[in-house]
Amino acid sequence: MREDKQLIVLTHLSQLLSFITGFGGLIVPLIIWVTQKETVFQMDEQGKRIINFQISMLIYCIVCIPFIFILIGIPALILLGLLSLILPIINAIKASNGELPTYPLTISFLK
């Protein structure tokens, strides 16, 4: 296994593609994780955290949609958007420093 902090940082930052393209924030990290988890040190663990976070955010957004009609969903969606923007950047910085990133509010689908 080789250590490749740049690829791990890129994997964290690739989540931001959802803000640019609308859909790449789950697909690109998933592809990087699946293809590199056996060869890059810590890619398996960090990739699982990223995928779990992205799936959790998707579920939370779907749950918020019906609540838009009673005005609770709009602030919740704004908060989820901010978390989806800020946490990948913070965790990319942590990964570049060799720290293990954390994504709060994440449901563990992959362990």
C-alpha positions as CSV (number, residue, x, y, z in Angstrom):
1,M,0.0,0.0,0.0
2,R,1.2,3.5,-0.8
3,E,0.4,6.7,1.0
4,D,-1.3,9.2,-1.2
5,K,-2.6,12.2,0.8
6,Q,-3.3,14.2,-2.4
7,L,-5.7,11.5,-3.7
8,I,-7.5,11.4,-0.3
9,V,-7.8,15.2,-0.2
10,L,-9.1,15.1,-3.8
11,T,-11.6,12.4,-2.8
12,H,-12.9,14.7,0.0
13,L,-13.1,17.7,-2.3
14,S,-14.8,15.8,-5.1
15,Q,-17.9,15.8,-3.0
16,L,-18.2,19.5,-3.9
17,L,-19.0,18.4,-7.5
18,S,-22.6,18.3,-6.5
19,F,-22.6,22.1,-6.3
20,I,-21.1,22.4,-9.7
21,T,-22.7,19.6,-11.8
22,G,-25.6,18.6,-9.5
23,F,-24.8,14.9,-9.2
24,G,-21.0,14.1,-9.1
25,G,-20.6,14.5,-5.3
26,L,-21.5,10.8,-4.7
27,I,-20.4,9.2,-7.9
28,V,-16.9,10.5,-8.2
29,P,-15.8,9.7,-4.6
30,L,-17.5,6.2,-5.0
31,I,-15.4,5.5,-8.1
32,I,-12.2,6.7,-6.5
33,W,-12.9,4.7,-3.3
34,V,-13.8,1.5,-5.2
35,T,-10.7,1.6,-7.5
36,Q,-8.2,2.8,-4.9
37,K,-9.2,1.2,-1.5
38,E,-6.8,-1.7,-1.9
39,T,-3.8,0.4,-3.0
40,V,-3.9,3.6,-1.1
41,F,-3.3,3.7,2.7
42,Q,-6.4,4.9,4.6
43,M,-8.5,5.2,1.4
44,D,-10.8,2.4,2.5
45,E,-11.7,4.0,5.9
46,Q,-11.9,7.6,4.6
47,G,-13.8,6.5,1.5
48,K,-16.4,4.7,3.6
49,R,-16.8,7.9,5.7
50,I,-17.3,10.0,2.6
51,I,-19.9,7.6,1.0
52,N,-21.8,7.2,4.3
53,F,-21.9,11.0,4.6
54,Q,-23.1,11.5,1.0
55,I,-25.8,8.8,1.4
56,S,-26.9,10.3,4.7
57,M,-27.2,13.8,3.3
58,L,-29.3,12.4,0.4
59,I,-31.6,10.7,2.8
60,Y,-31.9,13.8,5.0
61,C,-32.7,16.0,1.9
62,I,-35.4,13.5,0.8
63,V,-36.9,13.5,4.3
64,C,-36.9,17.4,4.4
65,I,-38.9,17.7,1.1
66,P,-42.4,17.0,2.6
67,F,-41.6,19.4,5.5
68,I,-41.2,22.3,3.1
69,F,-45.0,22.8,3.2
70,I,-44.9,23.5,6.9
71,L,-41.8,25.7,6.6
72,I,-39.5,23.5,8.7
73,G,-38.0,21.9,5.6
74,I,-36.5,25.1,4.1
75,P,-34.1,25.9,7.0
76,A,-33.3,22.2,7.3
77,L,-32.3,22.1,3.6
78,I,-30.2,25.2,4.0
79,L,-28.4,23.7,6.9
80,L,-27.8,20.4,5.0
81,G,-26.5,22.5,2.1
82,L,-24.1,24.3,4.4
83,L,-22.9,21.1,6.0
84,S,-22.4,19.5,2.5
85,L,-20.3,22.5,1.5
86,I,-18.2,23.1,4.7
87,L,-17.5,19.6,6.0
88,P,-15.7,18.3,2.9
89,I,-13.4,21.3,2.9
90,I,-12.7,20.9,6.6
91,N,-12.1,17.2,6.3
92,A,-9.9,17.6,3.2
93,I,-7.7,19.9,5.3
94,K,-7.7,17.3,8.1
95,A,-6.7,14.6,5.7
96,S,-3.9,16.6,4.3
97,N,-2.5,17.0,7.8
98,G,-2.8,13.3,8.4
99,E,-5.8,13.5,10.8
100,L,-8.8,11.2,10.6
101,P,-11.8,13.2,9.3
102,T,-15.2,13.2,11.0
103,Y,-18.6,13.7,9.5
104,P,-21.3,14.4,12.1
105,L,-24.9,13.3,11.5
106,T,-23.7,10.4,9.4
107,I,-25.5,7.1,9.3
108,S,-23.0,4.1,9.1
109,F,-24.1,2.1,6.1
110,L,-20.6,0.9,5.3
111,K,-18.5,-0.3,8.1
